[in-house]
């Protein structure tokens, strides 16, 4: 009777404007953030950070599209794209990185397959720790 | 009379204006061979005892006849009964029936006769079950999710914890078979004295959590008002056996 929603279990988690998240946020799937996140942020899928989003957290994700502000280190398994409105204060690790003209980045950049593998391992370990903590 | 079926009538159906509709319904149930015992809810009759009595005489299907509020009221204990629930909505347009794929009025007998049984999750708030949703209409309370992080509107916003619910236009159906509760926070952003801001919607999921507020707040659990500062939430997967219809694809 109940039809599955598009994307099924991987339905998109959305943190909209006017909402603040504090603590260790983890998600098994895609995440869209337009609001605020303080703490740590981990997503196994595509992480989209909107232009008005403010992230004060270390970030790990499979892929990322950033148009907002991040204060913290960013570890991405595959590709990260910084849009022109993006402002990142922290180190960035990814396999592939694209930066639009106008984006701000203050930190070290590590790009390449090995770097990304290492970032992905770190992200997986963090996610697993999160799952173990959640089920304990 | 079919001994496996019992029908519990909403107290509003004792009003004479429902006589004809009830008569038609009972005739249709008899025609299909699924007529059964009839019990009527009344102000001084304990519905839990009534249900227990019906089970003692071998009833396997308890069919609620009436309004959504009656179904919500009985939900406080119905998931613990070892029966299959049915629902014949009469007396008011039924939101729950629509979500379950059950037409209003006499058409609902077709669904009952087909006896398509589904097992749904139910939510739990403190020590009571809920079928549809928990709503805090306007609050700065926070939702603690899995004990790992907290989500709160920066200004006042509406918080809904949904199990079986449709959120109206543009919103999705909360799936009561996915083993989790959906958290929806609606906050108005950018309001000024001369204009209302845009309504923004946050969506995430939990299996256990809590709503916490520094000040006592009103919340509505399946429509019933409760007041407090802390409400514990969890999902009880595959708890409620209910007869449903085939929902039209949206």
Interface residues (C-beta under 8 A of the other chain):
Chain A: X1 X2 X3 X4 X5 X9 X11 X12 X13 X14 X15 X16 X17 X18 X19 X20 X21 X22 X23 X24 X25 X26 X27 X34 X35 X36 X39 X130 X133 X134
Chain B: X100 X101 X116 X118 X146 X147 X148 X149 X150 X151 X152 X153 X154 X155 X157 X172 X173 X175 X176 X177 X178 X185 X187 X188 X189 X198 X200 X201 X202 X203 X204 X205 X244 X245 X246 X247 X249 X250
